[in-house]
Amino acid sequence: MLKAFLISAVLIFSTHASAVPLDIYHILNFLDNYGNLDLRNKPYTSLPDSLDVKGNVNISKTNIKSLPNGMKINGSLDASHSNLVKIPRGTYIRGYANLMASKITNWPRGIQVGGYINLANTPLVKLPPRFRVKGDLSVVRTPLAELPEGLIVEGNLYIGGSKITKFPDTMTVKGNIYLGGNRVTHWPKNLTLGGAVAP
């Protein structure tokens, strides 16, 4: 009887503890010697505001729904297969941002990313005007129906399986455009293309 009671108490405590946001002190338990923060598969649901990480951040397969305000990542972000819905304005990511199969629907202005942005297999429906990507951009298998006017992609553009059938009037892609089977009925009047178009 006592054993059963103790097991129940531990389970209740564990459930309660996992609901507590990860604070700045407990984060130290998940940092390696290079400053990488690895929370993959961890039960935490939020991070402290103004968090500055020297290396990479991995929140893949977590229930974290929003990055904290004022977050600075001096490496790359892996939020693939997570419940991430929101990235606040002012977020800084020095490397790439992998959000494949996350829950993000909107990419607001004012987010700095230094590498590719992978939004494949997300419920994404909107990108900001004059969106600039300093690497590849993938919106593969998303419900996104249009690309923003003045889009600049410094790498390759992947749109296969999205709802995109028309391109904006002005667009720059310094690499290749991979249509992935999408039929584009309207092409830009002002298209700067550094590579080729693959069907």
Protein Blocks (a to p, Z undefined) as FASTA:
>chain_A
ZZmmmmmmmmmmmmmmmmpccdfklmmmmccfkopacfehiabfbdcehiacfbdcdfeh
iabfbdcehiacfbdcdfehiabfbdcehiacfbdcdfehiabfbdcehiacfbdcdfeh
iabfbdcehiacfbdddfehiabfbdcehiacfbdcdfehiabfbdcfbdcdfbdcdeko
pacfbdcfbdcdfbdcdZZ
